[in-house]
Amino acid sequence: MAKVLIVYHSQSGNTEEMAKKVAEGVKEGGATVILKKAVDANAQDFLGCDVIAFGTPNYFGYMCGMVKDYFDRIWVTVREKADGKPYATFGSKGGGGAEGIASVERICDGLRMKKLLEGVLATRKPTEEVLTQCRDFGKKLAHPEDVKPLKVKEPRL
């Protein structure tokens, strides 16, 4: 059974609502889920899971500061141990594009992690359609062995 870590930050509650739906999908998929706010997550959480989902709002064309802080805190510990670890991203935005989750993906690429799924993105409050996508996203994360990893560019870091 897979152990899925969901690390997220949310100010408005939009990304948190998405994180909870992803967690619901993981449970429905039969896997163990650990749902943590980025401020409470640590390197041992990262190393102790089989797959990780990162949730972030888009702030000023970048991931939120708390998710960036998480990467800053764990970098030295995980950088030599993250190669091939499956991950996926999700998040919300007020306007603009998907720069927030794209910035998370750049760091994951630098860590040589394996991108499993395209990110799920909501504009402002997630609709029922987006929340259904989040639940389905979680079900897929529960079985990473059944997901064909996406092709990514060479690491940028």
C-alpha positions as CSV (number, residue, x, y, z in Angstrom):
1,M,0.0,0.0,0.0
2,A,1.4,3.4,-1.0
3,K,2.0,6.2,1.6
4,V,1.1,9.5,0.1
5,L,2.2,12.8,1.6
6,I,0.3,16.0,0.8
7,V,2.1,19.2,1.6
8,Y,0.2,22.4,1.0
9,H,-0.3,26.0,2.1
10,S,-3.5,28.0,2.0
11,Q,-4.4,31.5,3.1
12,S,-8.0,31.8,1.7
13,G,-8.9,28.1,2.1
14,N,-9.1,27.4,-1.6
15,T,-5.9,25.3,-1.8
16,E,-6.8,23.6,1.5
17,E,-10.1,22.6,0.2
18,M,-8.3,21.0,-2.8
19,A,-5.8,19.3,-0.5
20,K,-8.6,17.7,1.5
21,K,-10.2,16.4,-1.7
22,V,-6.9,15.0,-2.9
23,A,-6.6,13.3,0.5
24,E,-10.1,11.9,0.2
25,G,-9.2,10.4,-3.2
26,V,-6.0,8.8,-1.8
27,K,-8.0,7.2,0.9
28,E,-10.7,6.0,-1.6
29,G,-7.8,4.5,-3.6
30,G,-6.8,2.4,-0.6
31,A,-3.5,4.2,0.3
32,T,-2.3,5.8,3.5
33,V,-2.4,9.6,3.4
34,I,-0.5,12.2,5.4
35,L,-2.0,15.7,5.0
36,K,0.3,18.4,6.3
37,K,0.5,22.2,6.1
38,A,3.9,23.1,4.7
39,V,4.8,24.9,7.9
40,D,4.4,21.6,9.8
41,A,6.0,19.2,7.3
42,N,9.7,18.2,7.5
43,A,12.3,16.2,5.7
44,Q,11.4,12.9,7.4
45,D,7.9,13.3,6.1
46,F,9.4,13.6,2.6
47,L,11.7,10.7,3.0
48,G,9.1,8.5,4.6
49,C,6.5,8.6,1.8
50,D,6.2,6.8,-1.5
51,V,4.7,9.7,-3.4
52,I,4.2,13.4,-2.6
53,A,1.7,16.0,-3.8
54,F,2.5,19.7,-3.4
55,G,-0.4,22.2,-3.1
56,T,0.3,25.9,-3.5
57,P,-1.6,29.1,-4.3
58,N,-0.1,31.2,-7.1
59,Y,1.4,34.4,-5.4
60,F,2.9,36.9,-7.7
61,G,3.7,34.4,-10.4
62,Y,5.4,31.9,-8.0
63,M,4.6,29.3,-5.3
64,C,3.6,30.7,-1.9
65,G,6.3,31.5,0.6
66,M,5.5,28.6,3.0
67,V,5.9,25.9,0.3
68,K,9.2,27.6,-0.8
69,D,10.2,27.6,2.9
70,Y,9.5,23.9,3.1
71,F,11.8,23.2,0.2
72,D,14.5,25.5,1.7
73,R,14.3,23.6,5.0
74,I,14.5,20.1,3.6
75,W,16.8,20.6,0.6
76,V,20.1,19.6,2.2
77,T,18.6,16.5,3.7
78,V,16.7,15.2,0.7
79,R,18.6,16.4,-2.3
80,E,20.7,13.2,-2.7
81,K,17.7,10.9,-1.8
82,A,14.9,12.4,-4.0
83,D,15.9,11.0,-7.3
84,G,12.9,9.2,-8.9
85,K,10.4,10.0,-6.1
86,P,7.0,10.4,-7.7
87,Y,5.3,13.7,-7.3
88,A,2.4,15.8,-8.5
89,T,1.2,19.4,-8.0
90,F,-2.1,21.2,-7.5
91,G,-3.1,24.7,-6.5
92,S,-5.3,27.8,-6.9
93,K,-4.8,31.2,-8.4
94,G,-6.6,34.5,-8.5
95,G,-5.6,35.4,-12.0
96,G,-2.7,34.8,-14.3
97,G,-1.6,31.3,-15.2
98,A,-0.1,28.2,-13.6
99,E,3.2,29.8,-12.5
100,G,2.8,28.8,-8.9
101,I,2.7,25.1,-9.6
102,A,5.2,25.4,-12.4
103,S,7.7,26.9,-9.9
104,V,7.2,23.8,-7.6
105,E,7.8,21.6,-10.6
106,R,11.1,23.3,-11.4
107,I,12.4,22.5,-7.9
108,C,11.1,18.9,-8.2
109,D,12.9,18.6,-11.6
110,G,16.1,19.9,-10.0
111,L,15.7,17.1,-7.4
112,R,15.3,14.6,-10.2
113,M,11.9,13.6,-8.9
114,K,9.4,11.8,-11.2
115,K,6.4,13.9,-12.3
116,L,3.3,11.6,-12.3
117,L,0.4,13.8,-13.3
118,E,-0.4,17.2,-14.8
119,G,-1.3,19.6,-12.0
120,V,-4.8,20.5,-11.1
121,L,-5.5,24.2,-11.0
122,A,-8.4,26.2,-9.7
123,T,-9.2,29.8,-10.3
124,R,-10.2,31.3,-7.0
125,K,-12.7,29.0,-5.2
126,P,-12.5,25.5,-6.6
127,T,-15.7,24.4,-8.5
128,E,-17.3,21.1,-8.0
129,E,-15.7,20.0,-11.3
130,V,-12.2,20.9,-9.9
131,L,-12.9,19.2,-6.6
132,T,-13.9,16.0,-8.5
133,Q,-10.6,16.3,-10.5
134,C,-8.8,16.6,-7.1
135,R,-10.4,13.4,-5.8
136,D,-9.6,11.5,-9.0
137,F,-6.1,12.9,-8.8
138,G,-5.7,11.5,-5.3
139,K,-7.0,8.1,-6.4
140,K,-4.3,8.0,-9.1
141,L,-1.6,9.0,-6.5
142,A,-2.7,6.1,-4.4
143,H,-1.4,3.8,-7.1
144,P,1.7,5.4,-8.6
145,E,2.8,2.1,-10.1
146,D,-0.2,2.3,-12.4
147,V,0.6,5.8,-13.7
148,K,2.9,6.3,-16.6
149,P,5.2,9.2,-15.5
150,L,5.2,12.3,-17.7
151,K,8.2,13.4,-19.7
152,V,9.9,16.4,-18.3
153,K,12.7,18.6,-19.5
154,E,16.2,18.3,-18.1
155,P,16.5,19.6,-14.5
156,R,16.9,23.3,-14.4
157,L,18.6,23.7,-11.1
